[in-house]
Amino acid sequence: MKYKVLAFGIASLSLIAGCLGPAGKNSKPNAIQRATILSQGAKSITIEHSEWGKPIAFGMAEKHCSKIKKEAVYGGGSQQYGPDLISTWRCE
C-alpha cells in the first residue's frame, strides 16, 4: 500500500512539474502557462496570457512579425479582472 501511495505521489509531482516548469518562447501553452492570440494583423498582434505564459506570448509575437520580415516591439499590457493579461506588439 505504501508503494502505491508513493508511486501516485511521484506521478502527480511529475505532472505538476510539467505544467509549472519555466516556459520558453517555443513552449506549447497549457492550463497554467496560457497564451491565446486575440487578434492579429499586418502591423500588430494582441495576445491574452497568464503571467507564467508571458514567454510563450513573446514567442508568438516574434513568430507572427517574422512572417512579414519585421521585429516584434512590445507595446504594453493591461491586467484583466481575472488572472490573465492582455499584451500588444507592433511589427516594425
C-alpha positions in Angstrom: 0.0 0.0 0.0 2.8 2.4 0.8 4.4 1.8 -2.6 1.1 2.6 -4.4 0.8 5.9 -2.5 4.5 6.7 -3.2 4.0 5.9 -6.9 0.9 8.0 -7.1 2.8 10.9 -5.4 5.7 10.7 -7.8 3.4 10.6 -10.8 1.4 13.6 -9.5 4.6 15.6 -8.9 5.8 14.8 -12.4 2.6 16.1 -13.9 2.6 19.3 -11.9 6.3 19.9 -12.7 5.5 19.7 -16.4 2.8 22.4 -16.1 4.7 24.6 -13.7 8.2 24.4 -15.2 9.7 27.5 -16.8 8.0 28.3 -20.1 10.2 29.1 -23.1 9.4 31.1 -26.2 8.7 27.9 -28.1 6.8 26.1 -25.4 3.2 24.9 -26.0 0.6 26.7 -23.9 -1.2 24.6 -21.2 -3.6 25.2 -18.4 -1.2 27.2 -16.3 1.1 28.7 -19.0 -1.7 30.1 -21.1 -1.3 32.2 -24.2 -4.0 32.9 -26.8 -4.0 35.2 -29.8 -6.9 37.5 -29.7 -6.3 39.4 -32.9 -3.5 39.8 -35.4 -3.0 42.0 -38.4 -0.2 43.0 -40.8 1.2 45.5 -38.3 0.3 44.2 -34.8 -0.8 41.3 -32.6 -2.8 41.1 -29.4 -2.3 38.1 -27.1 -4.1 37.2 -23.8 -1.7 35.3 -21.5 -1.1 34.3 -17.9 1.9 35.6 -16.0 3.5 32.1 -16.5 2.7 32.2 -20.2 4.5 35.5 -20.9 7.5 33.9 -22.6 5.1 31.9 -24.8 3.3 35.2 -25.8 6.6 36.9 -26.7 7.4 33.9 -28.9 4.0 34.0 -30.6 4.5 37.7 -31.3 8.0 37.2 -32.7 6.8 34.4 -34.9 3.9 36.5 -36.2 6.1 39.5 -37.1 8.9 37.4 -38.6 6.5 36.2 -41.2 6.4 39.7 -42.7 10.1 40.2 -42.0 9.6 42.6 -39.1 10.6 42.7 -35.5 8.1 42.4 -32.7 8.1 45.5 -30.4 6.2 45.2 -27.1 3.6 47.9 -26.8 2.3 47.2 -23.3 0.0 45.1 -21.3 -3.1 45.5 -19.2 -4.2 43.5 -16.2 -7.7 42.0 -16.5 -10.2 41.3 -13.8 -9.1 37.7 -13.9 -5.6 36.3 -13.6 -4.6 37.0 -17.2 -3.1 40.0 -19.0 -3.7 41.3 -22.5 -0.5 42.4 -24.3 0.0 44.1 -27.7 3.0 44.1 -30.0 3.7 46.2 -33.1 5.6 44.7 -36.1 8.2 47.3 -37.1 
